[in-house]
Amino acid sequence: MTDIRSAQLHRQTSETDISLTLTLDGQGISNIETGIGFFDHMLTALSKHSGFNLDLVAKGDLHIDGHHTVEDVGIVLGQAFRQAIGDKRGIERFGHALVPLDEALSEAVVDISGRPYLAWNVAFPTEKIGVMDTELFEEFFRAFAMSAHIALHLTCKAGTNSHHIAESGFKAIARALRFAVSIDMRNANSIPSTKGVL
């Protein structure tokens, strides 16, 4: 496979204005500005550990709260992922990762199936990390999975520190995605489904 899998999108609503460039076959290089510091930190980790290059500028109605910005970033990132992955020819399709961060341990499983689903088994001991509401992580990944048309399962298997739980989760999803989008050289020209389409 020689084509670089990438997408560039711009989405503007009355609540957010988002410009995003995603390259799946990257080096994990990112330039991210959402106005929410901890969210930027998590998206940087997602980029680094997936190997996806990500340029993202999001301007949202943060004077209300972070919900619209976080959810809409998930939508646009998912749309870009779906566009960049193309017809899914030759991909591994499935990905799995267990990632620790100190006492926290997260397990992520991904299926680039064309059937969107989020299974979320994560609980945070605090309501916020910095200024970010911890409940927004589920909203982000739901928006991403639905827009990317992937099945995504995330389970926190251990953890007492909210920062560690969130970061291990993002890194686990990143590693699972990294493997799922990689090319299976034994079947580089086939669709990884008995139906012949994903």
ChimeraX commands (.cxc) that place a marker at each C-alpha (Angstrom):
marker #1 position 0.00,0.00,0.00 radius 0.5
marker #1 position 1.56,3.27,-1.11 radius 0.5
marker #1 position -1.18,5.88,-0.70 radius 0.5
marker #1 position -1.03,7.98,2.45 radius 0.5
marker #1 position -4.33,7.64,4.29 radius 0.5
marker #1 position -5.37,11.11,5.36 radius 0.5
marker #1 position -8.31,13.48,5.57 radius 0.5
marker #1 position -8.83,17.20,6.09 radius 0.5
marker #1 position -12.14,18.51,7.42 radius 0.5
marker #1 position -13.72,21.74,8.55 radius 0.5
marker #1 position -17.00,21.82,10.48 radius 0.5
marker #1 position -18.71,24.98,11.68 radius 0.5
marker #1 position -21.90,25.26,13.71 radius 0.5
marker #1 position -23.39,27.92,15.97 radius 0.5
marker #1 position -21.53,26.20,18.85 radius 0.5
marker #1 position -18.13,25.21,17.43 radius 0.5
marker #1 position -15.69,25.84,14.61 radius 0.5
marker #1 position -13.31,22.94,14.04 radius 0.5
marker #1 position -10.51,22.44,11.52 radius 0.5
marker #1 position -8.75,19.07,11.52 radius 0.5
marker #1 position -6.18,17.20,9.48 radius 0.5
marker #1 position -5.59,13.51,10.24 radius 0.5
marker #1 position -2.95,11.23,8.75 radius 0.5
marker #1 position -3.15,7.58,9.75 radius 0.5
marker #1 position 0.27,6.72,8.31 radius 0.5
marker #1 position 2.13,9.28,10.39 radius 0.5
marker #1 position 4.68,9.56,13.17 radius 0.5
marker #1 position 2.43,10.63,16.00 radius 0.5
marker #1 position 3.05,14.34,15.45 radius 0.5
marker #1 position 0.35,16.67,16.71 radius 0.5
marker #1 position -0.59,20.33,16.96 radius 0.5
marker #1 position -3.76,20.64,19.04 radius 0.5
marker #1 position -5.68,23.64,20.35 radius 0.5
marker #1 position -9.14,23.09,21.81 radius 0.5
marker #1 position -9.09,25.63,24.64 radius 0.5
marker #1 position -9.35,22.79,27.18 radius 0.5
marker #1 position -5.90,22.01,28.54 radius 0.5
marker #1 position -6.42,18.45,29.73 radius 0.5
marker #1 position -8.30,17.53,26.55 radius 0.5
marker #1 position -5.34,18.80,24.51 radius 0.5
marker #1 position -3.08,16.62,26.68 radius 0.5
marker #1 position -5.21,13.53,26.01 radius 0.5
marker #1 position -5.48,14.16,22.25 radius 0.5
marker #1 position -1.71,14.61,22.11 radius 0.5
marker #1 position -1.31,11.21,23.81 radius 0.5
marker #1 position -3.83,9.68,21.39 radius 0.5
marker #1 position -1.84,11.00,18.44 radius 0.5
marker #1 position 1.54,9.95,19.83 radius 0.5
marker #1 position 0.63,6.39,20.72 radius 0.5
marker #1 position -1.51,5.69,17.65 radius 0.5
marker #1 position 1.14,7.03,15.29 radius 0.5
marker #1 position -1.52,9.28,13.72 radius 0.5
marker #1 position -0.52,12.81,12.81 radius 0.5
marker #1 position -3.18,15.23,14.06 radius 0.5
marker #1 position -3.56,18.95,13.46 radius 0.5
marker #1 position -6.61,20.32,15.24 radius 0.5
marker #1 position -7.94,23.76,16.05 radius 0.5
marker #1 position -11.30,23.89,17.80 radius 0.5
marker #1 position -13.07,27.06,18.89 radius 0.5
marker #1 position -16.15,26.42,20.96 radius 0.5
marker #1 position -18.60,28.01,23.35 radius 0.5
marker #1 position -16.43,27.34,26.41 radius 0.5
marker #1 position -18.18,30.18,28.24 radius 0.5
marker #1 position -21.06,27.69,28.56 radius 0.5
marker #1 position -19.03,24.56,29.24 radius 0.5
marker #1 position -16.82,22.08,27.38 radius 0.5
marker #1 position -19.54,19.72,26.19 radius 0.5
marker #1 position -20.11,21.03,22.68 radius 0.5
marker #1 position -16.39,21.38,21.98 radius 0.5
marker #1 position -15.48,17.88,23.21 radius 0.5
marker #1 position -18.39,16.15,21.48 radius 0.5
marker #1 position -17.90,18.00,18.20 radius 0.5
marker #1 position -14.17,17.22,18.16 radius 0.5
marker #1 position -15.17,13.57,18.51 radius 0.5
marker #1 position -17.57,13.89,15.58 radius 0.5
marker #1 position -15.02,15.54,13.29 radius 0.5
marker #1 position -12.19,13.20,14.30 radius 0.5
marker #1 position -14.45,10.21,13.65 radius 0.5
marker #1 position -15.51,11.57,10.25 radius 0.5
marker #1 position -11.86,12.16,9.33 radius 0.5
marker #1 position -10.92,8.65,10.46 radius 0.5
marker #1 position -13.70,7.10,8.38 radius 0.5
marker #1 position -12.64,9.11,5.34 radius 0.5
marker #1 position -8.93,8.36,5.79 radius 0.5
marker #1 position -9.40,4.60,6.23 radius 0.5
marker #1 position -11.07,4.36,2.82 radius 0.5
marker #1 position -12.48,0.99,1.77 radius 0.5
marker #1 position -10.52,-0.75,4.58 radius 0.5
marker #1 position -8.71,-2.96,2.10 radius 0.5
marker #1 position -5.83,-4.84,3.71 radius 0.5
marker #1 position -6.29,-3.55,7.26 radius 0.5
marker #1 position -5.96,-5.77,10.31 radius 0.5
marker #1 position -9.44,-4.54,11.31 radius 0.5
marker #1 position -9.27,-5.66,14.96 radius 0.5
marker #1 position -7.09,-4.10,17.62 radius 0.5
marker #1 position -6.55,-4.76,21.32 radius 0.5
marker #1 position -4.37,-3.12,23.97 radius 0.5
marker #1 position -3.84,-3.18,27.72 radius 0.5
marker #1 position -2.09,-0.06,28.96 radius 0.5
marker #1 position -1.09,0.76,32.55 radius 0.5
marker #1 position -0.31,4.13,34.05 radius 0.5
marker #1 position 0.89,3.63,37.60 radius 0.5
marker #1 position -2.10,2.13,39.47 radius 0.5
marker #1 position -4.49,2.54,36.53 radius 0.5
marker #1 position -5.00,-0.15,33.89 radius 0.5
marker #1 position -7.19,0.21,30.82 radius 0.5
marker #1 position -8.20,-2.30,28.18 radius 0.5
marker #1 position -9.32,-1.18,24.72 radius 0.5
marker #1 position -10.71,-3.35,21.94 radius 0.5
marker #1 position -11.52,-2.00,18.47 radius 0.5
marker #1 position -13.29,-3.41,15.44 radius 0.5
marker #1 position -13.28,-1.28,12.30 radius 0.5
marker #1 position -16.51,-2.95,11.35 radius 0.5
marker #1 position -18.71,-0.31,9.75 radius 0.5
marker #1 position -21.10,-0.86,12.67 radius 0.5
marker #1 position -20.77,1.93,15.26 radius 0.5
marker #1 position -20.90,1.00,18.92 radius 0.5
marker #1 position -19.40,2.17,22.20 radius 0.5
marker #1 position -19.16,-0.04,25.28 radius 0.5
marker #1 position -17.96,2.15,28.15 radius 0.5
marker #1 position -16.93,0.62,31.46 radius 0.5
marker #1 position -15.02,3.47,33.07 radius 0.5
marker #1 position -15.72,5.25,36.34 radius 0.5
marker #1 position -13.87,8.32,37.58 radius 0.5
marker #1 position -13.45,9.11,41.29 radius 0.5
marker #1 position -13.63,12.86,40.60 radius 0.5
marker #1 position -16.03,14.98,38.55 radius 0.5
marker #1 position -13.28,17.09,36.97 radius 0.5
marker #1 position -9.66,16.91,35.85 radius 0.5
marker #1 position -8.52,20.50,35.72 radius 0.5
marker #1 position -11.50,22.29,34.18 radius 0.5
marker #1 position -12.66,19.27,32.18 radius 0.5
marker #1 position -15.70,17.30,33.30 radius 0.5
marker #1 position -14.77,13.62,33.42 radius 0.5
marker #1 position -18.19,12.63,32.07 radius 0.5
marker #1 position -17.16,14.22,28.76 radius 0.5
marker #1 position -14.67,11.46,27.96 radius 0.5
marker #1 position -17.53,9.07,27.30 radius 0.5
marker #1 position -19.24,11.70,25.14 radius 0.5
marker #1 position -16.05,12.17,23.14 radius 0.5
marker #1 position -15.49,8.50,22.45 radius 0.5
marker #1 position -19.17,7.89,21.68 radius 0.5
marker #1 position -19.11,10.70,19.12 radius 0.5
marker #1 position -15.86,9.35,17.68 radius 0.5
marker #1 position -17.04,5.74,17.44 radius 0.5
marker #1 position -20.41,6.68,15.91 radius 0.5
marker #1 position -18.84,8.97,13.32 radius 0.5
marker #1 position -15.95,6.61,12.53 radius 0.5
marker #1 position -18.35,3.64,12.24 radius 0.5
marker #1 position -16.24,1.47,14.54 radius 0.5
marker #1 position -17.03,-0.71,17.53 radius 0.5
marker #1 position -15.04,0.47,20.55 radius 0.5
marker #1 position -14.88,-1.13,23.98 radius 0.5
marker #1 position -13.02,0.55,26.84 radius 0.5
marker #1 position -12.77,-0.96,30.30 radius 0.5
marker #1 position -10.95,0.47,33.29 radius 0.5
marker #1 position -9.63,-2.61,35.06 radius 0.5
marker #1 position -7.94,-0.71,37.91 radius 0.5
marker #1 position -7.33,2.86,39.04 radius 0.5
marker #1 position -7.88,5.41,41.79 radius 0.5
marker #1 position -6.51,8.58,40.17 radius 0.5
marker #1 position -8.73,10.25,37.57 radius 0.5
marker #1 position -5.80,11.63,35.56 radius 0.5
marker #1 position -4.20,8.19,35.37 radius 0.5
marker #1 position -7.49,6.50,34.45 radius 0.5
marker #1 position -8.14,8.93,31.60 radius 0.5
marker #1 position -4.61,8.81,30.26 radius 0.5
marker #1 position -4.32,5.03,30.33 radius 0.5
marker #1 position -7.67,4.87,28.50 radius 0.5
marker #1 position -6.62,7.24,25.74 radius 0.5
marker #1 position -3.32,5.42,25.32 radius 0.5
marker #1 position -5.01,2.01,25.22 radius 0.5
marker #1 position -7.42,3.19,22.53 radius 0.5
marker #1 position -4.51,4.71,20.61 radius 0.5
marker #1 position -2.57,1.44,20.64 radius 0.5
marker #1 position -5.63,-0.59,19.65 radius 0.5
marker #1 position -6.33,1.77,16.75 radius 0.5
marker #1 position -2.68,1.67,15.69 radius 0.5
marker #1 position -2.86,-2.09,15.22 radius 0.5
marker #1 position -6.36,-2.14,13.74 radius 0.5
marker #1 position -5.46,0.26,10.90 radius 0.5
marker #1 position -2.13,-1.40,10.15 radius 0.5
marker #1 position -1.81,-3.32,6.90 radius 0.5
marker #1 position -1.81,-7.11,6.93 radius 0.5
marker #1 position 0.75,-7.77,4.21 radius 0.5
marker #1 position -0.51,-11.31,3.74 radius 0.5
marker #1 position -3.89,-9.95,2.66 radius 0.5
marker #1 position -3.04,-6.42,1.54 radius 0.5
marker #1 position -5.56,-6.40,-1.32 radius 0.5
marker #1 position -8.54,-8.00,0.41 radius 0.5
marker #1 position -11.34,-6.73,2.61 radius 0.5
marker #1 position -11.10,-8.39,6.05 radius 0.5
marker #1 position -14.68,-9.66,6.12 radius 0.5
marker #1 position -16.47,-12.77,4.88 radius 0.5
marker #1 position -19.09,-10.40,3.44 radius 0.5
marker #1 position -16.47,-8.76,1.22 radius 0.5
marker #1 position -17.35,-5.29,2.49 radius 0.5
marker #1 position -16.99,-3.35,5.74 radius 0.5
marker link #1:1,2 radius 0.2
marker link #1:2,3 radius 0.2
marker link #1:3,4 radius 0.2
marker link #1:4,5 radius 0.2
marker link #1:5,6 radius 0.2
marker link #1:6,7 radius 0.2
marker link #1:7,8 radius 0.2
marker link #1:8,9 radius 0.2
marker link #1:9,10 radius 0.2
marker link #1:10,11 radius 0.2
marker link #1:11,12 radius 0.2
marker link #1:12,13 radius 0.2
marker link #1:13,14 radius 0.2
marker link #1:14,15 radius 0.2
marker link #1:15,16 radius 0.2
marker link #1:16,17 radius 0.2
marker link #1:17,18 radius 0.2
marker link #1:18,19 radius 0.2
marker link #1:19,20 radius 0.2
marker link #1:20,21 radius 0.2
marker link #1:21,22 radius 0.2
marker link #1:22,23 radius 0.2
marker link #1:23,24 radius 0.2
marker link #1:24,25 radius 0.2
marker link #1:25,26 radius 0.2
marker link #1:26,27 radius 0.2
marker link #1:27,28 radius 0.2
marker link #1:28,29 radius 0.2
marker link #1:29,30 radius 0.2
marker link #1:30,31 radius 0.2
marker link #1:31,32 radius 0.2
marker link #1:32,33 radius 0.2
marker link #1:33,34 radius 0.2
marker link #1:34,35 radius 0.2
marker link #1:35,36 radius 0.2
marker link #1:36,37 radius 0.2
marker link #1:37,38 radius 0.2
marker link #1:38,39 radius 0.2
marker link #1:39,40 radius 0.2
marker link #1:40,41 radius 0.2
marker link #1:41,42 radius 0.2
marker link #1:42,43 radius 0.2
marker link #1:43,44 radius 0.2
marker link #1:44,45 radius 0.2
marker link #1:45,46 radius 0.2
marker link #1:46,47 radius 0.2
marker link #1:47,48 radius 0.2
marker link #1:48,49 radius 0.2
marker link #1:49,50 radius 0.2
marker link #1:50,51 radius 0.2
marker link #1:51,52 radius 0.2
marker link #1:52,53 radius 0.2
marker link #1:53,54 radius 0.2
marker link #1:54,55 radius 0.2
marker link #1:55,56 radius 0.2
marker link #1:56,57 radius 0.2
marker link #1:57,58 radius 0.2
marker link #1:58,59 radius 0.2
marker link #1:59,60 radius 0.2
marker link #1:60,61 radius 0.2
marker link #1:61,62 radius 0.2
marker link #1:62,63 radius 0.2
marker link #1:63,64 radius 0.2
marker link #1:64,65 radius 0.2
marker link #1:65,66 radius 0.2
marker link #1:66,67 radius 0.2
marker link #1:67,68 radius 0.2
marker link #1:68,69 radius 0.2
marker link #1:69,70 radius 0.2
marker link #1:70,71 radius 0.2
marker link #1:71,72 radius 0.2
marker link #1:72,73 radius 0.2
marker link #1:73,74 radius 0.2
marker link #1:74,75 radius 0.2
marker link #1:75,76 radius 0.2
marker link #1:76,77 radius 0.2
marker link #1:77,78 radius 0.2
marker link #1:78,79 radius 0.2
marker link #1:79,80 radius 0.2
marker link #1:80,81 radius 0.2
marker link #1:81,82 radius 0.2
marker link #1:82,83 radius 0.2
marker link #1:83,84 radius 0.2
marker link #1:84,85 radius 0.2
marker link #1:85,86 radius 0.2
marker link #1:86,87 radius 0.2
marker link #1:87,88 radius 0.2
marker link #1:88,89 radius 0.2
marker link #1:89,90 radius 0.2
marker link #1:90,91 radius 0.2
marker link #1:91,92 radius 0.2
marker link #1:92,93 radius 0.2
marker link #1:93,94 radius 0.2
marker link #1:94,95 radius 0.2
marker link #1:95,96 radius 0.2
marker link #1:96,97 radius 0.2
marker link #1:97,98 radius 0.2
marker link #1:98,99 radius 0.2
marker link #1:99,100 radius 0.2
marker link #1:100,101 radius 0.2
marker link #1:101,102 radius 0.2
marker link #1:102,103 radius 0.2
marker link #1:103,104 radius 0.2
marker link #1:104,105 radius 0.2
marker link #1:105,106 radius 0.2
marker link #1:106,107 radius 0.2
marker link #1:107,108 radius 0.2
marker link #1:108,109 radius 0.2
marker link #1:109,110 radius 0.2
marker link #1:110,111 radius 0.2
marker link #1:111,112 radius 0.2
marker link #1:112,113 radius 0.2
marker link #1:113,114 radius 0.2
marker link #1:114,115 radius 0.2
marker link #1:115,116 radius 0.2
marker link #1:116,117 radius 0.2
marker link #1:117,118 radius 0.2
marker link #1:118,119 radius 0.2
marker link #1:119,120 radius 0.2
marker link #1:120,121 radius 0.2
marker link #1:121,122 radius 0.2
marker link #1:122,123 radius 0.2
marker link #1:123,124 radius 0.2
marker link #1:124,125 radius 0.2
marker link #1:125,126 radius 0.2
marker link #1:126,127 radius 0.2
marker link #1:127,128 radius 0.2
marker link #1:128,129 radius 0.2
marker link #1:129,130 radius 0.2
marker link #1:130,131 radius 0.2
marker link #1:131,132 radius 0.2
marker link #1:132,133 radius 0.2
marker link #1:133,134 radius 0.2
marker link #1:134,135 radius 0.2
marker link #1:135,136 radius 0.2
marker link #1:136,137 radius 0.2
marker link #1:137,138 radius 0.2
marker link #1:138,139 radius 0.2
marker link #1:139,140 radius 0.2
marker link #1:140,141 radius 0.2
marker link #1:141,142 radius 0.2
marker link #1:142,143 radius 0.2
marker link #1:143,144 radius 0.2
marker link #1:144,145 radius 0.2
marker link #1:145,146 radius 0.2
marker link #1:146,147 radius 0.2
marker link #1:147,148 radius 0.2
marker link #1:148,149 radius 0.2
marker link #1:149,150 radius 0.2
marker link #1:150,151 radius 0.2
marker link #1:151,152 radius 0.2
marker link #1:152,153 radius 0.2
marker link #1:153,154 radius 0.2
marker link #1:154,155 radius 0.2
marker link #1:155,156 radius 0.2
marker link #1:156,157 radius 0.2
marker link #1:157,158 radius 0.2
marker link #1:158,159 radius 0.2
marker link #1:159,160 radius 0.2
marker link #1:160,161 radius 0.2
marker link #1:161,162 radius 0.2
marker link #1:162,163 radius 0.2
marker link #1:163,164 radius 0.2
marker link #1:164,165 radius 0.2
marker link #1:165,166 radius 0.2
marker link #1:166,167 radius 0.2
marker link #1:167,168 radius 0.2
marker link #1:168,169 radius 0.2
marker link #1:169,170 radius 0.2
marker link #1:170,171 radius 0.2
marker link #1:171,172 radius 0.2
marker link #1:172,173 radius 0.2
marker link #1:173,174 radius 0.2
marker link #1:174,175 radius 0.2
marker link #1:175,176 radius 0.2
marker link #1:176,177 radius 0.2
marker link #1:177,178 radius 0.2
marker link #1:178,179 radius 0.2
marker link #1:179,180 radius 0.2
marker link #1:180,181 radius 0.2
marker link #1:181,182 radius 0.2
marker link #1:182,183 radius 0.2
marker link #1:183,184 radius 0.2
marker link #1:184,185 radius 0.2
marker link #1:185,186 radius 0.2
marker link #1:186,187 radius 0.2
marker link #1:187,188 radius 0.2
marker link #1:188,189 radius 0.2
marker link #1:189,190 radius 0.2
marker link #1:190,191 radius 0.2
marker link #1:191,192 radius 0.2
marker link #1:192,193 radius 0.2
marker link #1:193,194 radius 0.2
marker link #1:194,195 radius 0.2
marker link #1:195,196 radius 0.2
marker link #1:196,197 radius 0.2
marker link #1:197,198 radius 0.2
view
